[in-house]
Amino acid sequence: MGKELIGTVISDKMDKTVIVEVERLTLHPVYGKPVKKRSKFVAHDPENKCGIGDKVRIKSCRPISKTKRWKVVEVIEKAKTEELVMEEVDLSS
């Protein structure tokens, strides 16, 4: 059992590795207004199936490298940019 988080892939330039940004809301300690907090996690993606903008579920695991302590469990939602690129290719043909 490990901790699971849901976030958005912001970088997939490395091989078998993605950077996932997890956003959460907390209350400001003095004013009580909701404030967005963001954290970045380096996650292991062995099949290179994630792309920028994908919504993914990550799970904590044993250390894989110096910074990788998370792995991608599943891709919840693919980014919409891929669909737009495919439509542009079809229109130009």
PDB file of N, CA, C and O in Angstrom, chain B, residues numbered from 101:
ATOM      1  N   MET B 101       0.837  -1.183   0.000  1.00  0.00           N
ATOM      2  CA  MET B 101       0.000   0.000   0.000  1.00  0.00           C
ATOM      3  C   MET B 101       0.880   1.243   0.000  1.00  0.00           C
ATOM      4  O   MET B 101       1.846   1.352   0.755  1.00  0.00           O
ATOM      5  N   GLY B 102       0.517   2.162  -0.861  1.00  0.00           N
ATOM      6  CA  GLY B 102       1.235   3.422  -0.914  1.00  0.00           C
ATOM      7  C   GLY B 102       0.252   4.557  -1.104  1.00  0.00           C
ATOM      8  O   GLY B 102      -0.916   4.336  -1.424  1.00  0.00           O
ATOM      9  N   LYS B 103       0.722   5.746  -0.907  1.00  0.00           N
ATOM     10  CA  LYS B 103      -0.123   6.914  -1.080  1.00  0.00           C
ATOM     11  C   LYS B 103      -0.382   7.137  -2.566  1.00  0.00           C
ATOM     12  O   LYS B 103       0.531   7.002  -3.381  1.00  0.00           O
ATOM     13  N   GLU B 104      -1.616   7.477  -2.922  1.00  0.00           N
ATOM     14  CA  GLU B 104      -1.966   7.734  -4.316  1.00  0.00           C
ATOM     15  C   GLU B 104      -2.408   9.181  -4.483  1.00  0.00           C
ATOM     16  O   GLU B 104      -3.113   9.731  -3.636  1.00  0.00           O
ATOM     17  N   LEU B 105      -1.983   9.788  -5.587  1.00  0.00           N
ATOM     18  CA  LEU B 105      -2.343  11.156  -5.911  1.00  0.00           C
ATOM     19  C   LEU B 105      -2.777  11.237  -7.369  1.00  0.00           C
ATOM     20  O   LEU B 105      -2.414  10.380  -8.175  1.00  0.00           O
ATOM     21  N   ILE B 106      -3.549  12.259  -7.709  1.00  0.00           N
ATOM     22  CA  ILE B 106      -3.965  12.490  -9.087  1.00  0.00           C
ATOM     23  C   ILE B 106      -3.432  13.846  -9.510  1.00  0.00           C
ATOM     24  O   ILE B 106      -3.605  14.840  -8.803  1.00  0.00           O
ATOM     25  N   GLY B 107      -2.776  13.883 -10.681  1.00  0.00           N
ATOM     26  CA  GLY B 107      -2.199  15.130 -11.150  1.00  0.00           C
ATOM     27  C   GLY B 107      -2.099  15.176 -12.664  1.00  0.00           C
ATOM     28  O   GLY B 107      -2.576  14.277 -13.356  1.00  0.00           O
ATOM     29  N   THR B 108      -1.477  16.230 -13.170  1.00  0.00           N
ATOM     30  CA  THR B 108      -1.334  16.463 -14.595  1.00  0.00           C
ATOM     31  C   THR B 108       0.133  16.379 -14.983  1.00  0.00           C
ATOM     32  O   THR B 108       0.997  16.915 -14.288  1.00  0.00           O
ATOM     33  N   VAL B 109       0.416  15.701 -16.099  1.00  0.00           N
ATOM     34  CA  VAL B 109       1.782  15.584 -16.589  1.00  0.00           C
ATOM     35  C   VAL B 109       2.201  16.931 -17.183  1.00  0.00           C
ATOM     36  O   VAL B 109       1.524  17.469 -18.059  1.00  0.00           O
ATOM     37  N   ILE B 110       3.332  17.474 -16.691  1.00  0.00           N
ATOM     38  CA  ILE B 110       3.808  18.751 -17.223  1.00  0.00           C
ATOM     39  C   ILE B 110       5.092  18.587 -18.035  1.00  0.00           C
ATOM     40  O   ILE B 110       5.500  19.516 -18.732  1.00  0.00           O
ATOM     41  N   SER B 111       5.736  17.413 -17.957  1.00  0.00           N
ATOM     42  CA  SER B 111       6.929  17.166 -18.765  1.00  0.00           C
ATOM     43  C   SER B 111       7.062  15.669 -19.008  1.00  0.00           C
ATOM     44  O   SER B 111       6.897  14.858 -18.097  1.00  0.00           O
ATOM     45  N   ASP B 112       7.370  15.314 -20.280  1.00  0.00           N
ATOM     46  CA  ASP B 112       7.612  13.905 -20.612  1.00  0.00           C
ATOM     47  C   ASP B 112       8.873  13.766 -21.451  1.00  0.00           C
ATOM     48  O   ASP B 112       8.982  12.834 -22.248  1.00  0.00           O
ATOM     49  N   LYS B 113       9.822  14.672 -21.286  1.00  0.00           N
ATOM     50  CA  LYS B 113      11.013  14.704 -22.132  1.00  0.00           C
ATOM     51  C   LYS B 113      12.029  13.619 -21.782  1.00  0.00           C
ATOM     52  O   LYS B 113      12.862  13.268 -22.616  1.00  0.00           O
ATOM     53  N   MET B 114      11.974  13.087 -20.570  1.00  0.00           N
ATOM     54  CA  MET B 114      12.920  12.052 -20.167  1.00  0.00           C
ATOM     55  C   MET B 114      12.403  10.673 -20.553  1.00  0.00           C
ATOM     56  O   MET B 114      11.199  10.484 -20.720  1.00  0.00           O
ATOM     57  N   ASP B 115      13.303   9.719 -20.693  1.00  0.00           N
ATOM     58  CA  ASP B 115      12.924   8.363 -21.037  1.00  0.00           C
ATOM     59  C   ASP B 115      12.393   7.643 -19.800  1.00  0.00           C
ATOM     60  O   ASP B 115      13.066   7.595 -18.771  1.00  0.00           O
ATOM     61  N   LYS B 116      11.199   7.089 -19.899  1.00  0.00           N
ATOM     62  CA  LYS B 116      10.547   6.331 -18.827  1.00  0.00           C
ATOM     63  C   LYS B 116      10.298   7.165 -17.568  1.00  0.00           C
ATOM     64  O   LYS B 116      10.177   6.616 -16.473  1.00  0.00           O
ATOM     65  N   THR B 117      10.222   8.473 -17.722  1.00  0.00           N
ATOM     66  CA  THR B 117      10.024   9.361 -16.581  1.00  0.00           C
ATOM     67  C   THR B 117       9.111  10.514 -16.976  1.00  0.00           C
ATOM     68  O   THR B 117       9.230  11.053 -18.076  1.00  0.00           O
ATOM     69  N   VAL B 118       8.209  10.890 -16.090  1.00  0.00           N
ATOM     70  CA  VAL B 118       7.359  12.060 -16.298  1.00  0.00           C
ATOM     71  C   VAL B 118       7.368  12.905 -15.028  1.00  0.00           C
ATOM     72  O   VAL B 118       7.625  12.405 -13.933  1.00  0.00           O
ATOM     73  N   ILE B 119       7.085  14.187 -15.196  1.00  0.00           N
ATOM     74  CA  ILE B 119       6.926  15.066 -14.047  1.00  0.00           C
ATOM     75  C   ILE B 119       5.446  15.393 -13.930  1.00  0.00           C
ATOM     76  O   ILE B 119       4.829  15.883 -14.876  1.00  0.00           O
ATOM     77  N   VAL B 120       4.884  15.116 -12.760  1.00  0.00           N
ATOM     78  CA  VAL B 120       3.452  15.284 -12.521  1.00  0.00           C
ATOM     79  C   VAL B 120       3.251  16.416 -11.522  1.00  0.00           C
ATOM     80  O   VAL B 120       3.899  16.459 -10.476  1.00  0.00           O
ATOM     81  N   GLU B 121       2.343  17.334 -11.858  1.00  0.00           N
ATOM     82  CA  GLU B 121       2.008  18.436 -10.962  1.00  0.00           C
ATOM     83  C   GLU B 121       0.676  18.131 -10.289  1.00  0.00           C
ATOM     84  O   GLU B 121      -0.334  17.910 -10.957  1.00  0.00           O
ATOM     85  N   VAL B 122       0.685  18.122  -8.969  1.00  0.00           N
ATOM     86  CA  VAL B 122      -0.518  17.855  -8.184  1.00  0.00           C
ATOM     87  C   VAL B 122      -0.944  19.166  -7.538  1.00  0.00           C
ATOM     88  O   VAL B 122      -0.149  19.837  -6.880  1.00  0.00           O
ATOM     89  N   GLU B 123      -2.212  19.521  -7.736  1.00  0.00           N
ATOM     90  CA  GLU B 123      -2.741  20.778  -7.209  1.00  0.00           C
ATOM     91  C   GLU B 123      -3.732  20.472  -6.090  1.00  0.00           C
ATOM     92  O   GLU B 123      -4.544  19.553  -6.200  1.00  0.00           O
ATOM     93  N   ARG B 124      -3.656  21.253  -5.012  1.00  0.00           N
ATOM     94  CA  ARG B 124      -4.589  21.064  -3.907  1.00  0.00           C
ATOM     95  C   ARG B 124      -4.995  22.425  -3.371  1.00  0.00           C
ATOM     96  O   ARG B 124      -4.277  23.411  -3.544  1.00  0.00           O
ATOM     97  N   LEU B 125      -6.140  22.474  -2.727  1.00  0.00           N
ATOM     98  CA  LEU B 125      -6.627  23.712  -2.118  1.00  0.00           C
ATOM     99  C   LEU B 125      -6.437  23.651  -0.603  1.00  0.00           C
ATOM    100  O   LEU B 125      -6.798  22.665   0.039  1.00  0.00           O
ATOM    101  N   THR B 126      -5.871  24.712  -0.046  1.00  0.00           N
ATOM    102  CA  THR B 126      -5.757  24.832   1.404  1.00  0.00           C
ATOM    103  C   THR B 126      -6.292  26.203   1.794  1.00  0.00           C
ATOM    104  O   THR B 126      -6.389  27.100   0.957  1.00  0.00           O
ATOM    105  N   LEU B 127      -6.631  26.356   3.038  1.00  0.00           N
ATOM    106  CA  LEU B 127      -7.108  27.647   3.513  1.00  0.00           C
ATOM    107  C   LEU B 127      -5.935  28.471   4.027  1.00  0.00           C
ATOM    108  O   LEU B 127      -5.045  27.952   4.701  1.00  0.00           O
ATOM    109  N   HIS B 128      -5.945  29.756   3.703  1.00  0.00           N
ATOM    110  CA  HIS B 128      -4.912  30.660   4.202  1.00  0.00           C
ATOM    111  C   HIS B 128      -5.028  30.733   5.730  1.00  0.00           C
ATOM    112  O   HIS B 128      -6.133  30.873   6.254  1.00  0.00           O
ATOM    113  N   PRO B 129      -3.903  30.641   6.449  1.00  0.00           N
ATOM    114  CA  PRO B 129      -3.983  30.559   7.911  1.00  0.00           C
ATOM    115  C   PRO B 129      -4.587  31.796   8.586  1.00  0.00           C
ATOM    116  O   PRO B 129      -5.202  31.679   9.646  1.00  0.00           O
ATOM    117  N   VAL B 130      -4.419  32.973   7.987  1.00  0.00           N
ATOM    118  CA  VAL B 130      -4.932  34.188   8.603  1.00  0.00           C
ATOM    119  C   VAL B 130      -6.275  34.600   8.013  1.00  0.00           C
ATOM    120  O   VAL B 130      -7.215  34.893   8.752  1.00  0.00           O
ATOM    121  N   TYR B 131      -6.369  34.625   6.678  1.00  0.00           N
ATOM    122  CA  TYR B 131      -7.546  35.180   6.017  1.00  0.00           C
ATOM    123  C   TYR B 131      -8.632  34.155   5.704  1.00  0.00           C
ATOM    124  O   TYR B 131      -9.776  34.528   5.443  1.00  0.00           O
ATOM    125  N   GLY B 132      -8.288  32.878   5.728  1.00  0.00           N
ATOM    126  CA  GLY B 132      -9.292  31.844   5.498  1.00  0.00           C
ATOM    127  C   GLY B 132      -9.690  31.665   4.049  1.00  0.00           C
ATOM    128  O   GLY B 132     -10.596  30.885   3.756  1.00  0.00           O
ATOM    129  N   LYS B 133      -9.033  32.370   3.125  1.00  0.00           N
ATOM    130  CA  LYS B 133      -9.345  32.261   1.699  1.00  0.00           C
ATOM    131  C   LYS B 133      -8.681  31.010   1.130  1.00  0.00           C
ATOM    132  O   LYS B 133      -7.540  30.707   1.479  1.00  0.00           O
ATOM    133  N   PRO B 134      -9.388  30.267   0.244  1.00  0.00           N
ATOM    134  CA  PRO B 134      -8.756  29.097  -0.383  1.00  0.00           C
ATOM    135  C   PRO B 134      -7.570  29.507  -1.268  1.00  0.00           C
ATOM    136  O   PRO B 134      -7.675  30.424  -2.083  1.00  0.00           O
ATOM    137  N   VAL B 135      -6.455  28.816  -1.092  1.00  0.00           N
ATOM    138  CA  VAL B 135      -5.235  29.099  -1.852  1.00  0.00           C
ATOM    139  C   VAL B 135      -4.802  27.819  -2.552  1.00  0.00           C
ATOM    140  O   VAL B 135      -4.791  26.753  -1.936  1.00  0.00           O
ATOM    141  N   LYS B 136      -4.441  27.910  -3.846  1.00  0.00           N
ATOM    142  CA  LYS B 136      -3.964  26.747  -4.587  1.00  0.00           C
ATOM    143  C   LYS B 136      -2.503  26.492  -4.252  1.00  0.00           C
ATOM    144  O   LYS B 136      -1.674  27.400  -4.306  1.00  0.00           O
ATOM    145  N   LYS B 137      -2.200  25.259  -3.909  1.00  0.00           N
ATOM    146  CA  LYS B 137      -0.823  24.841  -3.673  1.00  0.00           C
ATOM    147  C   LYS B 137      -0.488  23.794  -4.720  1.00  0.00           C
ATOM    148  O   LYS B 137      -1.307  22.924  -5.016  1.00  0.00           O
ATOM    149  N   ARG B 138       0.716  23.874  -5.286  1.00  0.00           N
ATOM    150  CA  ARG B 138       1.132  22.925  -6.317  1.00  0.00           C
ATOM    151  C   ARG B 138       2.406  22.218  -5.881  1.00  0.00           C
ATOM    152  O   ARG B 138       3.302  22.830  -5.300  1.00  0.00           O
ATOM    153  N   SER B 139       2.474  20.925  -6.168  1.00  0.00           N
ATOM    154  CA  SER B 139       3.669  20.143  -5.892  1.00  0.00           C
ATOM    155  C   SER B 139       4.028  19.360  -7.141  1.00  0.00           C
ATOM    156  O   SER B 139       3.149  18.889  -7.863  1.00  0.00           O
ATOM    157  N   LYS B 140       5.335  19.220  -7.397  1.00  0.00           N
ATOM    158  CA  LYS B 140       5.791  18.450  -8.550  1.00  0.00           C
ATOM    159  C   LYS B 140       6.392  17.138  -8.066  1.00  0.00           C
ATOM    160  O   LYS B 140       7.150  17.110  -7.096  1.00  0.00           O
ATOM    161  N   PHE B 141       6.048  16.056  -8.750  1.00  0.00           N
ATOM    162  CA  PHE B 141       6.576  14.743  -8.424  1.00  0.00           C
ATOM    163  C   PHE B 141       7.183  14.122  -9.673  1.00  0.00           C
ATOM    164  O   PHE B 141       6.610  14.215 -10.759  1.00  0.00           O
ATOM    165  N   VAL B 142       8.338  13.490  -9.521  1.00  0.00           N
ATOM    166  CA  VAL B 142       8.966  12.771 -10.627  1.00  0.00           C
ATOM    167  C   VAL B 142       8.488  11.331 -10.524  1.00  0.00           C
ATOM    168  O   VAL B 142       8.677  10.676  -9.499  1.00  0.00           O
ATOM    169  N   ALA B 143       7.855  10.832 -11.616  1.00  0.00           N
ATOM    170  CA  ALA B 143       7.233   9.509 -11.572  1.00  0.00           C
ATOM    171  C   ALA B 143       7.782   8.603 -12.663  1.00  0.00           C
ATOM    172  O   ALA B 143       8.152   9.063 -13.743  1.00  0.00           O
ATOM    173  N   HIS B 144       7.831   7.320 -12.368  1.00  0.00           N
ATOM    174  CA  HIS B 144       8.315   6.306 -13.307  1.00  0.00           C
ATOM    175  C   HIS B 144       7.183   5.890 -14.248  1.00  0.00           C
ATOM    176  O   HIS B 144       6.098   5.517 -13.803  1.00  0.00           O
ATOM    177  N   ASP B 145       7.454   5.961 -15.559  1.00  0.00           N
ATOM    178  CA  ASP B 145       6.491   5.591 -16.595  1.00  0.00           C
ATOM    179  C   ASP B 145       7.188   4.612 -17.534  1.00  0.00           C
ATOM    180  O   ASP B 145       7.701   5.027 -18.573  1.00  0.00           O
ATOM    181  N   PRO B 146       7.220   3.312 -17.194  1.00  0.00           N
ATOM    182  CA  PRO B 146       8.052   2.344 -17.931  1.00  0.00           C
ATOM    183  C   PRO B 146       7.690   2.181 -19.405  1.00  0.00           C
ATOM    184  O   PRO B 146       8.552   1.813 -20.203  1.00  0.00           O
ATOM    185  N   GLU B 147       6.448   2.444 -19.786  1.00  0.00           N
ATOM    186  CA  GLU B 147       6.033   2.236 -21.177  1.00  0.00           C
ATOM    187  C   GLU B 147       5.995   3.533 -21.983  1.00  0.00           C
ATOM    188  O   GLU B 147       5.603   3.517 -23.149  1.00  0.00           O
ATOM    189  N   ASN B 148       6.392   4.647 -21.387  1.00  0.00           N
ATOM    190  CA  ASN B 148       6.344   5.962 -22.046  1.00  0.00           C
ATOM    191  C   ASN B 148       4.971   6.248 -22.645  1.00  0.00           C
ATOM    192  O   ASN B 148       4.873   6.758 -23.760  1.00  0.00           O
ATOM    193  N   LYS B 149       3.918   5.924 -21.914  1.00  0.00           N
ATOM    194  CA  LYS B 149       2.559   6.096 -22.446  1.00  0.00           C
ATOM    195  C   LYS B 149       1.948   7.448 -22.097  1.00  0.00           C
ATOM    196  O   LYS B 149       0.898   7.800 -22.636  1.00  0.00           O
ATOM    197  N   CYS B 150       2.576   8.212 -21.211  1.00  0.00           N
ATOM    198  CA  CYS B 150       2.030   9.502 -20.794  1.00  0.00           C
ATOM    199  C   CYS B 150       2.567  10.623 -21.673  1.00  0.00           C
ATOM    200  O   CYS B 150       3.713  10.598 -22.121  1.00  0.00           O
ATOM    201  N   GLY B 151       1.703  11.607 -21.906  1.00  0.00           N
ATOM    202  CA  GLY B 151       2.098  12.793 -22.653  1.00  0.00           C
ATOM    203  C   GLY B 151       1.760  14.034 -21.857  1.00  0.00           C
ATOM    204  O   GLY B 151       1.081  13.964 -20.833  1.00  0.00           O
ATOM    205  N   ILE B 152       2.239  15.174 -22.335  1.00  0.00           N
ATOM    206  CA  ILE B 152       1.987  16.427 -21.640  1.00  0.00           C
ATOM    207  C   ILE B 152       0.489  16.716 -21.631  1.00  0.00           C
ATOM    208  O   ILE B 152      -0.178  16.625 -22.662  1.00  0.00           O
ATOM    209  N   GLY B 153      -0.028  17.065 -20.461  1.00  0.00           N
ATOM    210  CA  GLY B 153      -1.435  17.391 -20.326  1.00  0.00           C
ATOM    211  C   GLY B 153      -2.308  16.226 -19.894  1.00  0.00           C
ATOM    212  O   GLY B 153      -3.485  16.426 -19.593  1.00  0.00           O
ATOM    213  N   ASP B 154      -1.768  15.014 -19.856  1.00  0.00           N
ATOM    214  CA  ASP B 154      -2.546  13.850 -19.431  1.00  0.00           C
ATOM    215  C   ASP B 154      -2.827  13.912 -17.934  1.00  0.00           C
ATOM    216  O   ASP B 154      -1.991  14.364 -17.152  1.00  0.00           O
ATOM    217  N   LYS B 155      -4.003  13.456 -17.552  1.00  0.00           N
ATOM    218  CA  LYS B 155      -4.363  13.353 -16.135  1.00  0.00           C
ATOM    219  C   LYS B 155      -4.027  11.933 -15.697  1.00  0.00           C
ATOM    220  O   LYS B 155      -4.537  10.971 -16.273  1.00  0.00           O
ATOM    221  N   VAL B 156      -3.172  11.791 -14.681  1.00  0.00           N
ATOM    222  CA  VAL B 156      -2.690  10.472 -14.276  1.00  0.00           C
ATOM    223  C   VAL B 156      -2.830  10.264 -12.780  1.00  0.00           C
ATOM    224  O   VAL B 156      -2.918  11.213 -12.001  1.00  0.00           O
ATOM    225  N   ARG B 157      -2.847   8.975 -12.396  1.00  0.00           N
ATOM    226  CA  ARG B 157      -2.825   8.593 -10.985  1.00  0.00           C
ATOM    227  C   ARG B 157      -1.431   8.053 -10.710  1.00  0.00           C
ATOM    228  O   ARG B 157      -0.951   7.169 -11.419  1.00  0.00           O
ATOM    229  N   ILE B 158      -0.777   8.589  -9.671  1.00  0.00           N
ATOM    230  CA  ILE B 158       0.555   8.116  -9.302  1.00  0.00           C
ATOM    231  C   ILE B 158       0.508   7.529  -7.899  1.00  0.00           C
ATOM    232  O   ILE B 158      -0.338   7.889  -7.081  1.00  0.00           O
ATOM    233  N   LYS B 159       1.437   6.618  -7.644  1.00  0.00           N
ATOM    234  CA  LYS B 159       1.476   5.918  -6.360  1.00  0.00           C
ATOM    235  C   LYS B 159       2.908   5.916  -5.842  1.00  0.00           C
ATOM    236  O   LYS B 159       3.849   5.740  -6.617  1.00  0.00           O
ATOM    237  N   SER B 160       3.076   6.108  -4.550  1.00  0.00           N
ATOM    238  CA  SER B 160       4.417   6.092  -3.975  1.00  0.00           C
ATOM    239  C   SER B 160       4.982   4.673  -4.022  1.00  0.00           C
ATOM    240  O   SER B 160       4.247   3.692  -3.911  1.00  0.00           O
ATOM    241  N   CYS B 161       6.295   4.586  -4.188  1.00  0.00           N
ATOM    242  CA  CYS B 161       6.951   3.275  -4.274  1.00  0.00           C
ATOM    243  C   CYS B 161       8.378   3.400  -3.729  1.00  0.00           C
ATOM    244  O   CYS B 161       8.776   4.451  -3.226  1.00  0.00           O
ATOM    245  N   ARG B 162       9.119   2.332  -3.839  1.00  0.00           N
ATOM    246  CA  ARG B 162      10.516   2.353  -3.399  1.00  0.00           C
ATOM    247  C   ARG B 162      11.304   3.336  -4.267  1.00  0.00           C
ATOM    248  O   ARG B 162      10.879   3.622  -5.386  1.00  0.00           O
ATOM    249  N   PRO B 163      12.426   3.858  -3.795  1.00  0.00           N
ATOM    250  CA  PRO B 163      13.222   4.772  -4.614  1.00  0.00           C
ATOM    251  C   PRO B 163      13.753   4.073  -5.868  1.00  0.00           C
ATOM    252  O   PRO B 163      14.409   3.034  -5.782  1.00  0.00           O
ATOM    253  N   ILE B 164      13.462   4.656  -7.028  1.00  0.00           N
ATOM    254  CA  ILE B 164      13.918   4.100  -8.304  1.00  0.00           C
ATOM    255  C   ILE B 164      15.198   4.802  -8.741  1.00  0.00           C
ATOM    256  O   ILE B 164      16.072   4.181  -9.346  1.00  0.00           O
ATOM    257  N   SER B 165      15.313   6.093  -8.438  1.00  0.00           N
ATOM    258  CA  SER B 165      16.528   6.849  -8.707  1.00  0.00           C
ATOM    259  C   SER B 165      16.647   7.933  -7.636  1.00  0.00           C
ATOM    260  O   SER B 165      15.959   7.889  -6.616  1.00  0.00           O
ATOM    261  N   LYS B 166      17.523   8.901  -7.880  1.00  0.00           N
ATOM    262  CA  LYS B 166      17.746   9.953  -6.883  1.00  0.00           C
ATOM    263  C   LYS B 166      16.465  10.721  -6.559  1.00  0.00           C
ATOM    264  O   LYS B 166      16.219  11.053  -5.400  1.00  0.00           O
ATOM    265  N   THR B 167      15.650  11.006  -7.575  1.00  0.00           N
ATOM    266  CA  THR B 167      14.443  11.801  -7.354  1.00  0.00           C
ATOM    267  C   THR B 167      13.149  11.033  -7.568  1.00  0.00           C
ATOM    268  O   THR B 167      12.091  11.506  -7.152  1.00  0.00           O
ATOM    269  N   LYS B 168      13.194   9.866  -8.201  1.00  0.00           N
ATOM    270  CA  LYS B 168      11.960   9.124  -8.502  1.00  0.00           C
ATOM    271  C   LYS B 168      11.545   8.250  -7.333  1.00  0.00           C
ATOM    272  O   LYS B 168      12.228   7.288  -6.984  1.00  0.00           O
ATOM    273  N   ARG B 169      10.408   8.601  -6.728  1.00  0.00           N
ATOM    274  CA  ARG B 169       9.827   7.799  -5.641  1.00  0.00           C
ATOM    275  C   ARG B 169       8.368   7.500  -5.912  1.00  0.00           C
ATOM    276  O   ARG B 169       7.659   7.042  -5.016  1.00  0.00           O
ATOM    277  N   TRP B 170       7.900   7.748  -7.126  1.00  0.00           N
ATOM    278  CA  TRP B 170       6.511   7.543  -7.519  1.00  0.00           C
ATOM    279  C   TRP B 170       6.461   6.793  -8.834  1.00  0.00           C
ATOM    280  O   TRP B 170       7.400   6.864  -9.626  1.00  0.00           O
ATOM    281  N   LYS B 171       5.368   6.072  -9.075  1.00  0.00           N
ATOM    282  CA  LYS B 171       5.185   5.432 -10.376  1.00  0.00           C
ATOM    283  C   LYS B 171       3.762   5.689 -10.872  1.00  0.00           C
ATOM    284  O   LYS B 171       2.830   5.850 -10.084  1.00  0.00           O
ATOM    285  N   VAL B 172       3.621   5.722 -12.196  1.00  0.00           N
ATOM    286  CA  VAL B 172       2.325   5.968 -12.807  1.00  0.00           C
ATOM    287  C   VAL B 172       1.514   4.684 -12.733  1.00  0.00           C
ATOM    288  O   VAL B 172       1.952   3.640 -13.217  1.00  0.00           O
ATOM    289  N   VAL B 173       0.321   4.759 -12.122  1.00  0.00           N
ATOM    290  CA  VAL B 173      -0.552   3.596 -12.004  1.00  0.00           C
ATOM    291  C   VAL B 173      -1.463   3.505 -13.225  1.00  0.00           C
ATOM    292  O   VAL B 173      -1.613   2.432 -13.811  1.00  0.00           O
ATOM    293  N   GLU B 174      -2.076   4.636 -13.613  1.00  0.00           N
ATOM    294  CA  GLU B 174      -2.960   4.640 -14.769  1.00  0.00           C
ATOM    295  C   GLU B 174      -3.091   6.035 -15.350  1.00  0.00           C
ATOM    296  O   GLU B 174      -2.907   7.040 -14.663  1.00  0.00           O
ATOM    297  N   VAL B 175      -3.417   6.069 -16.642  1.00  0.00           N
ATOM    298  CA  VAL B 175      -3.727   7.335 -17.300  1.00  0.00           C
ATOM    299  C   VAL B 175      -5.241   7.489 -17.238  1.00  0.00           C
ATOM    300  O   VAL B 175      -5.972   6.710 -17.851  1.00  0.00           O
ATOM    301  N   ILE B 176      -5.711   8.482 -16.506  1.00  0.00           N
ATOM    302  CA  ILE B 176      -7.145   8.681 -16.322  1.00  0.00           C
ATOM    303  C   ILE B 176      -7.755   9.328 -17.557  1.00  0.00           C
ATOM    304  O   ILE B 176      -8.819   8.918 -18.021  1.00  0.00           O
ATOM    305  N   GLU B 177      -7.076  10.343 -18.085  1.00  0.00           N
ATOM    306  CA  GLU B 177      -7.624  11.083 -19.224  1.00  0.00           C
ATOM    307  C   GLU B 177      -6.466  11.572 -20.093  1.00  0.00           C
ATOM    308  O   GLU B 177      -5.529  12.195 -19.594  1.00  0.00           O
ATOM    309  N   LYS B 178      -6.537  11.284 -21.398  1.00  0.00           N
ATOM    310  CA  LYS B 178      -5.514  11.740 -22.326  1.00  0.00           C
ATOM    311  C   LYS B 178      -5.718  13.225 -22.608  1.00  0.00           C
ATOM    312  O   LYS B 178      -6.832  13.736 -22.487  1.00  0.00           O
ATOM    313  N   ALA B 179      -4.651  13.910 -22.982  1.00  0.00           N
ATOM    314  CA  ALA B 179      -4.725  15.340 -23.283  1.00  0.00           C
ATOM    315  C   ALA B 179      -5.517  15.569 -24.564  1.00  0.00           C
ATOM    316  O   ALA B 179      -5.495  14.737 -25.471  1.00  0.00           O
ATOM    317  N   LYS B 180      -6.209  16.690 -24.636  1.00  0.00           N
ATOM    318  CA  LYS B 180      -7.022  17.005 -25.799  1.00  0.00           C
ATOM    319  C   LYS B 180      -6.185  17.525 -26.958  1.00  0.00           C
ATOM    320  O   LYS B 180      -6.683  17.602 -28.082  1.00  0.00           O
ATOM    321  N   THR B 181      -4.935  17.882 -26.719  1.00  0.00           N
ATOM    322  CA  THR B 181      -4.096  18.432 -27.780  1.00  0.00           C
ATOM    323  C   THR B 181      -3.842  17.411 -28.885  1.00  0.00           C
ATOM    324  O   THR B 181      -3.703  17.789 -30.048  1.00  0.00           O
ATOM    325  N   GLU B 182      -3.779  16.130 -28.543  1.00  0.00           N
ATOM    326  CA  GLU B 182      -3.556  15.096 -29.549  1.00  0.00           C
ATOM    327  C   GLU B 182      -4.708  15.049 -30.550  1.00  0.00           C
ATOM    328  O   GLU B 182      -4.485  14.869 -31.747  1.00  0.00           O
ATOM    329  N   GLU B 183      -5.945  15.212 -30.060  1.00  0.00           N
ATOM    330  CA  GLU B 183      -7.099  15.180 -30.948  1.00  0.00           C
ATOM    331  C   GLU B 183      -7.060  16.357 -31.920  1.00  0.00           C
ATOM    332  O   GLU B 183      -7.389  16.204 -33.096  1.00  0.00           O
ATOM    333  N   LEU B 184      -6.659  17.535 -31.428  1.00  0.00           N
ATOM    334  CA  LEU B 184      -6.593  18.717 -32.278  1.00  0.00           C
ATOM    335  C   LEU B 184      -5.529  18.552 -33.361  1.00  0.00           C
ATOM    336  O   LEU B 184      -5.743  18.944 -34.508  1.00  0.00           O
ATOM    337  N   VAL B 185      -4.384  17.973 -33.001  1.00  0.00           N
ATOM    338  CA  VAL B 185      -3.313  17.761 -33.974  1.00  0.00           C
ATOM    339  C   VAL B 185      -3.776  16.795 -35.056  1.00  0.00           C
ATOM    340  O   VAL B 185      -3.495  17.010 -36.235  1.00  0.00           O
ATOM    341  N   MET B 186      -4.478  15.739 -34.676  1.00  0.00           N
ATOM    342  CA  MET B 186      -4.962  14.768 -35.673  1.00  0.00           C
ATOM    343  C   MET B 186      -5.970  15.401 -36.606  1.00  0.00           C
ATOM    344  O   MET B 186      -5.967  15.101 -37.800  1.00  0.00           O
ATOM    345  N   GLU B 187      -6.851  16.283 -36.091  1.00  0.00           N
ATOM    346  CA  GLU B 187      -7.839  16.951 -36.932  1.00  0.00           C
ATOM    347  C   GLU B 187      -7.151  17.880 -37.934  1.00  0.00           C
ATOM    348  O   GLU B 187      -7.583  17.969 -39.083  1.00  0.00           O
ATOM    349  N   GLU B 188      -6.085  18.576 -37.514  1.00  0.00           N
ATOM    350  CA  GLU B 188      -5.363  19.465 -38.417  1.00  0.00           C
ATOM    351  C   GLU B 188      -4.698  18.677 -39.541  1.00  0.00           C
ATOM    352  O   GLU B 188      -4.657  19.140 -40.681  1.00  0.00           O
ATOM    353  N   VAL B 189      -4.180  17.500 -39.231  1.00  0.00           N
ATOM    354  CA  VAL B 189      -3.547  16.648 -40.246  1.00  0.00           C
ATOM    355  C   VAL B 189      -4.583  16.198 -41.259  1.00  0.00           C
ATOM    356  O   VAL B 189      -4.310  16.193 -42.459  1.00  0.00           O
ATOM    357  N   ASP B 190      -5.782  15.818 -40.793  1.00  0.00           N
ATOM    358  CA  ASP B 190      -6.841  15.387 -41.700  1.00  0.00           C
ATOM    359  C   ASP B 190      -7.308  16.533 -42.600  1.00  0.00           C
ATOM    360  O   ASP B 190      -7.602  16.311 -43.775  1.00  0.00           O
ATOM    361  N   LEU B 191      -7.378  17.736 -42.072  1.00  0.00           N
ATOM    362  CA  LEU B 191      -7.840  18.884 -42.847  1.00  0.00           C
ATOM    363  C   LEU B 191      -6.840  19.271 -43.928  1.00  0.00           C
ATOM    364  O   LEU B 191      -7.241  19.698 -45.010  1.00  0.00           O
ATOM    365  N   SER B 192      -5.556  19.132 -43.658  1.00  0.00           N
ATOM    366  CA  SER B 192      -4.553  19.538 -44.626  1.00  0.00           C
ATOM    367  C   SER B 192      -4.388  18.540 -45.760  1.00  0.00           C
ATOM    368  O   SER B 192      -3.854  18.888 -46.814  1.00  0.00           O
ATOM    369  N   SER B 193      -4.836  17.302 -45.563  1.00  0.00           N
ATOM    370  CA  SER B 193      -4.677  16.266 -46.602  1.00  0.00           C
ATOM    371  C   SER B 193      -5.692  16.419 -47.724  1.00  0.00           C
ATOM    372  O   SER B 193      -5.691  15.631 -48.669  1.00  0.00           O
TER     373      SER B 193
END
